[in-house]
């Protein structure tokens, strides 16, 4: 089974590149709509048994995802950025592999053997898209963006040996330091960076390019690339999008 991790920005700075067409309140509403869609899709997909959302704004996130069976992890201030958020989430999951912290209300047990990172702004994503990624035989699977330069979803082995972790504190360096573990390389040119990372680790990687995984929603041009039915669904919640 697979644990999905969704990084989610705060409700203030998200979708800033749409500021020319949406005011702050509309952008905040758009972040909510997209995040709920992605999380709902993951929860509906066969093979996903746990969804974790990591965010620097847990209040906004819990409000956004109210009623959905997700766990919310707060991103520490000293671990900024997307890669920092994902590293923190993986560390927490690794600690859960040792044994859930009884003081953490959202800890429900060990993660699955694979980790799926999914961006929170994929309005055309479907359960079939997620299932297709999980069905790939390569240990590392990258769903690229429409420019074939970025990474919208990333599937990789969850690298932990429970027997080697005597304390949750050891999990802090698991997969992040030294020669062990796949390093997250999100940012400009992340497709090439993730392929190079897989190669450096001796892991076969495959690239998936599907309509539902390729288009995120950051710009007005992204909006124009979405299927009519997807735009209609988003516009129903954010009518300011034309």
VENHUGI-V802608 format. One record per backbone hydrogen bond with DSSP energy under -0.5 kcal/mol. NH is the residue of the N-H (numbers start at 1). CO is the residue of the C=O. If there is no record, write none. Layout:
nh:NH co:CO
nh:NH co:CO
//
This chain:
nh:2 co:47
nh:3 co:114
nh:4 co:2
nh:4 co:50
nh:5 co:116
nh:6 co:52
nh:7 co:5
nh:8 co:54
nh:14 co:10
nh:16 co:13
nh:18 co:15
nh:19 co:16
nh:21 co:18
nh:22 co:18
nh:27 co:23
nh:28 co:24
nh:29 co:25
nh:30 co:26
nh:31 co:27
nh:32 co:28
nh:33 co:29
nh:34 co:30
nh:35 co:31
nh:36 co:32
nh:37 co:33
nh:38 co:34
nh:39 co:35
nh:40 co:36
nh:41 co:37
nh:42 co:38
nh:43 co:39
nh:44 co:40
nh:45 co:41
nh:45 co:42
nh:48 co:45
nh:49 co:2
nh:49 co:47
nh:50 co:2
nh:52 co:4
nh:53 co:71
nh:54 co:6
nh:54 co:52
nh:55 co:73
nh:56 co:8
nh:61 co:57
nh:62 co:58
nh:63 co:59
nh:64 co:60
nh:65 co:61
nh:66 co:63
nh:68 co:65
nh:70 co:68
nh:71 co:51
nh:73 co:53
nh:73 co:71
nh:75 co:55
nh:79 co:76
nh:84 co:80
nh:85 co:81
nh:86 co:82
nh:87 co:83
nh:88 co:84
nh:89 co:85
nh:90 co:86
nh:91 co:87
nh:92 co:88
nh:93 co:89
nh:94 co:90
nh:95 co:91
nh:96 co:92
nh:97 co:93
nh:98 co:94
nh:98 co:95
nh:99 co:95
nh:102 co:100
nh:104 co:101
nh:105 co:103
nh:107 co:104
nh:108 co:106
nh:111 co:93
nh:113 co:1
nh:114 co:1
nh:115 co:156
nh:116 co:3
nh:117 co:115
nh:117 co:154
nh:118 co:5
nh:118 co:116
nh:119 co:152
nh:120 co:7
nh:123 co:121
nh:124 co:215
nh:125 co:122
nh:130 co:126
nh:131 co:127
nh:132 co:128
nh:133 co:129
nh:134 co:130
nh:135 co:131
nh:136 co:132
nh:136 co:133
nh:140 co:204
nh:141 co:155
nh:142 co:206
nh:143 co:141
nh:143 co:153
nh:144 co:142
nh:144 co:208
nh:145 co:150
nh:146 co:214
nh:148 co:145
nh:152 co:143
nh:153 co:143
nh:154 co:117
nh:155 co:141
nh:156 co:115
nh:158 co:113
nh:159 co:157
nh:160 co:158
nh:162 co:160
nh:164 co:161
nh:165 co:162
nh:166 co:164
nh:170 co:167
nh:171 co:167
nh:171 co:168
nh:172 co:169
nh:173 co:170
nh:174 co:171
nh:176 co:173
nh:177 co:173
nh:180 co:177
nh:190 co:187
nh:191 co:149
nh:193 co:189
nh:194 co:190
nh:195 co:191
nh:196 co:192
nh:197 co:193
nh:198 co:194
nh:199 co:195
nh:200 co:196
nh:201 co:197
nh:202 co:199
nh:203 co:198
nh:206 co:140
nh:208 co:142
nh:213 co:210
nh:214 co:210
nh:215 co:211
nh:216 co:214
nh:217 co:121
nh:218 co:216
nh:223 co:219
nh:224 co:220
nh:225 co:221
nh:225 co:222
nh:226 co:222
nh:226 co:223
nh:231 co:227
nh:232 co:228
nh:233 co:229
nh:234 co:230
nh:235 co:231
nh:236 co:232
nh:237 co:233
nh:237 co:234
nh:238 co:234
nh:241 co:238
nh:242 co:240
//
